[in-house]
Amino acid sequence: MMKIAAVGSDAFILGFRLAGVNNVFPAGYDNIELTIRNAMSGEKFGILIVHEEEVKHVSEAMKELMLRSIKPVIIKIGGEEEELRNKVKAAIGVDLYASG
């Protein structure tokens, strides 16, 4: 079974806790990069979910590392609905928002 973890503000990770994700790492703008780095190198997670707002505060080198990461796969969520729609479509190849 693939392990999933979430990194972000307390409000962001609360939803994942309620959904049954036990591996959550609270972080703010001041420690988001270190927290993501620790989550990537510590336990072996298959998917690491991070909040898009916090990712805006990491260095360009860290953004590149996250983009190239294969294990774990880094998924940024948050932002505009249209952006989320495009991410889901790119990830699974199907537009789940399409009507009809």
HELIX and SHEET records of a PDB file:
HELIX    1   1 ASP A   10  LEU A   18  1                                   9    
HELIX    2   2 ILE A   32  SER A   41  1                                  10    
HELIX    3   3 GLU A   52  VAL A   55  1                                   4    
HELIX    4   4 GLU A   60  ARG A   68  1                                   9    
HELIX    5   5 GLU A   81  ILE A   92  1                                  12    
SHEET    1   A 4 ASN A  23  PRO A  26  0                                        
SHEET    2   A 4 ILE A   4  GLY A   8  1                                        
SHEET    3   A 4 ILE A  47  HIS A  51  1                                        
SHEET    4   A 4 VAL A  73  ILE A  77  1                                        
END                                                                             
